[in-house]
Amino acid sequence: MAVTVVPVAAANDYVEQPSRPLGGSSIRMPALKLVCIDNDKRILEGMRSLLTQWGCQVTTVMSGQEALKSSDRPDAVLADYHLDQENGLQVIALMRDKFGKHLPALLLTADRSHEVRSLADAADVVIINKPVKPAALRAALMRNRSEIAAE
């Protein structure tokens, strides 16, 4: 199985410009409480670095079992598809069982197969393909901010 790594350098080199409008508007990134799930510590470190620069509170875990230990509901879940004993869609389903079916979720994956896309669409999970571009991740989080705020 091929493993794709989100470059840590991309997260470390990205500098947030707070006064810079996103998509032609002055909307700022909301301070979100996020759970990131990946089985690669380097990816989790990169995600934490990037997301905390945006003002998010980030919890990183390497499995669904770890993610379910929290009693606090996150604002959104970011999960890798290929985990060690499970896949990201399974973990998202378990987290939605615990925290509510409308928990916003992003699936980060290098798998571009029709099968994974269909499964994600059926589960109402947004896909972001790896390697993850910070701008694409930020845009996806911002697009889902109304969903997040409604919860």
C-alpha positions, 0 to 999 in steps of 0.5 A: 500500500502506498503511503502519501505524506502531507509535507510538514514543510508546507504547514511550517512555511505557511504564514497566516495573513490575518488582514488578507481577505479569503475569497474576496471577503473579510471573513476570518477563520473561526476558532474551531475545536478540531480532531485530526485523525491519522496514523502518521505522527509527522502528518499530525504534527504538520496539521497541528502546526497549520491549524493552530496558526489559524487559531484552532484548538487541535486534538491529534489522535492516531485511531478511532479508539483514541478519538472516542475517548474525549467527552468534548464534542469537536466542531469538526473532524479531519480524518485520513482514509487509510488508518491502521485498523480502520478507515476514516469513514468508519471513525467519522461514523463512530464519532457521529454516533457519539457526538451527533449525526451532523458533526462536520467531517473532512476526509483527507485521502490520496485515494481518488477511487470512485468507491471512496468518493461514493462512500464519502458522498453517501456519508455527507463527508467532504473529501480533500485529496492529499497532498493537502494544500493549506488553502484548500483545507482552509476553504473547506473549513470556511465553507462548512463554518455555517454547518459548524456554527449551527451545531 
